[in-house]
Amino acid sequence: MDNVENDEQEAALQFRFMTLGDIPDVMIIEHEAFTLPWTEEAFQNELTHNHFAKYMVMELEGTAIGYAGMWTIMDEAHITNIAVREAYRGRKLGEKLLDELMRTAAYLGMERMTLEVRVSNRIAQSLYQKKGFESAGLRKGYYSDNGEDAMIMWANLPPASRSGEEEGSVTDS
């Protein structure tokens, strides 16, 4: 993809908060991305019962191509999941989605962000490190599918202005 196509694609990207109607599309992404995918019920519970949960969808030309979620507790955001459709990987869209999630967390008053990532997932670790995340330990046997350890990573979030300048482009629609 050349730079013109990249710029056009980036301009066409939309970020918005996830709704219950997005769950079927999110399930496709979830199954493409994870060996232990969440269930529809898990997403329904997150969106309707978990007041700490914030989920967003990344759309290209009206089609959901990625999503991300976090729990916002006190001044910390915990990334629950982040994924991009298989056909759209390798285009830095995961980075754009993470950027938007971090901007949204900062806008909501979060000061730090954390996540767990498989110790074998070097690609994700590299992205997180690029965005300021640092390793802070391991959770032994965290993943139930194979008993793999999870690396715990933390990043400080830059303060966000609530003037509208830095709040990102997430909409409630």
C-alpha positions in Angstrom: 0.0 0.0 0.0 1.5 3.3 -1.0 1.5 6.5 1.1 -1.5 8.0 -0.7 -3.6 4.9 0.0 -2.4 4.9 3.6 -3.4 8.6 4.0 -6.8 7.9 2.5 -7.3 4.9 4.7 -6.3 6.9 7.8 -8.7 9.7 6.9 -11.5 7.1 6.5 -10.9 5.5 9.9 -13.6 6.2 12.6 -13.5 5.4 16.3 -16.6 5.2 18.4 -17.8 3.6 21.5 -19.0 0.0 21.1 -22.7 -0.8 21.2 -24.6 -4.1 21.7 -25.2 -4.1 17.9 -21.5 -4.3 17.3 -21.1 -7.6 19.1 -21.6 -9.9 16.0 -18.8 -8.0 14.2 -16.6 -8.0 17.3 -17.1 -11.8 17.6 -15.6 -12.3 14.1 -12.5 -10.2 15.1 -12.3 -11.9 18.5 -12.2 -15.4 16.9 -9.6 -14.3 14.3 -7.4 -12.8 16.9 -7.4 -15.0 20.0 -7.0 -18.7 20.9 -9.3 -18.1 23.9 -12.0 -15.8 22.5 -14.5 -14.1 24.7 -18.2 -15.1 24.3 -21.0 -12.9 23.2 -22.3 -13.0 26.7 -19.0 -11.7 28.1 -19.2 -8.6 25.8 -22.9 -8.1 26.6 -22.1 -8.1 30.3 -19.2 -5.7 29.8 -21.4 -3.3 27.9 -24.4 -3.5 30.2 -23.2 -4.3 33.7 -19.6 -3.3 34.1 -19.5 0.4 34.8 -15.7 0.4 34.7 -15.7 -1.0 31.1 -15.1 1.2 28.1 -15.0 -0.4 24.6 -14.4 1.2 21.3 -14.7 0.1 17.7 -12.5 1.1 14.8 -14.4 1.3 11.5 -13.2 1.7 7.9 -15.9 2.7 5.5 -18.6 1.7 8.0 -17.1 -1.8 8.6 -15.8 -2.7 12.0 -12.2 -3.8 11.5 -10.9 -3.6 15.1 -11.9 -3.0 18.6 -10.3 -2.4 22.0 -11.5 -2.4 25.6 -10.3 -1.2 29.0 -11.5 -0.9 32.5 -11.1 2.5 34.1 -10.7 2.2 37.8 -9.6 5.2 39.9 -6.8 6.7 37.8 -5.7 3.5 36.1 -6.8 2.0 32.8 -6.5 -1.8 32.3 -6.6 -2.9 28.7 -8.8 -6.0 28.5 -8.4 -6.7 24.8 -7.3 -5.1 21.5 -7.6 -6.7 18.1 -7.7 -6.0 14.4 -9.3 -8.1 11.6 -6.8 -10.5 10.1 -7.2 -8.9 6.6 -6.2 -5.5 7.9 -3.1 -6.5 10.0 0.3 -5.2 9.1 -1.0 -1.7 8.3 -0.3 -0.1 11.7 -4.0 -0.1 12.5 -3.4 -1.8 15.8 -1.1 1.1 16.7 -3.8 3.6 15.7 -6.3 1.7 17.8 -4.0 1.7 20.8 -3.3 5.4 20.3 -7.0 6.1 20.4 -7.5 4.0 23.5 -4.7 5.8 25.3 -6.0 9.2 24.3 -9.5 8.2 25.5 -8.1 6.9 28.8 -6.2 10.1 29.4 -9.3 12.2 28.5 -11.2 10.2 31.1 -8.7 11.2 33.7 -6.6 8.0 33.7 -2.9 8.6 34.6 -1.5 5.1 34.0 -2.4 2.1 31.8 -1.6 -1.5 32.2 -2.1 -4.8 30.3 -1.0 -8.4 30.1 0.5 -9.9 27.0 1.7 -13.4 26.2 5.4 -13.7 26.7 5.6 -15.3 23.2 3.9 -12.3 21.5 6.9 -10.3 20.6 5.1 -8.2 18.0 2.6 -6.9 20.5 5.3 -6.3 23.1 7.2 -4.3 20.6 4.2 -2.1 19.9 3.5 -1.6 23.6 7.2 -0.7 24.2 7.0 1.8 21.3 4.1 3.4 23.1 5.9 3.7 26.4 4.9 0.5 28.1 7.5 -1.2 30.3 7.6 -4.7 31.7 6.7 -4.9 35.4 6.7 -8.6 36.0 5.0 -11.9 35.0 1.8 -13.6 35.8 2.8 -17.3 35.8 0.4 -19.7 33.9 -2.0 -16.8 33.1 -3.3 -18.2 29.9 -5.5 -21.3 30.5 -5.2 -22.7 26.9 -1.5 -23.6 27.3 -0.4 -22.3 30.7 1.7 -19.6 29.1 2.9 -16.7 31.3 1.8 -13.2 30.8 4.1 -10.2 30.9 2.6 -7.3 32.9 3.3 -4.0 31.3 2.6 -0.4 32.5 2.7 3.0 30.9 2.2 6.5 32.2 -0.4 8.5 30.2 0.2 12.1 29.2 -2.3 14.5 30.7 -5.2 15.2 28.3 -6.8 18.5 27.8 -10.6 18.5 28.1 -10.8 21.5 25.8 -11.5 19.2 22.9 -8.0 19.5 21.5 -6.6 16.2 22.7 -9.7 14.1 23.4 -9.3 11.9 20.3 -12.0 11.2 17.8 -14.2 8.7 19.7 -17.9 9.5 19.3 -20.9 8.1 21.2 -22.8 7.1 18.0 
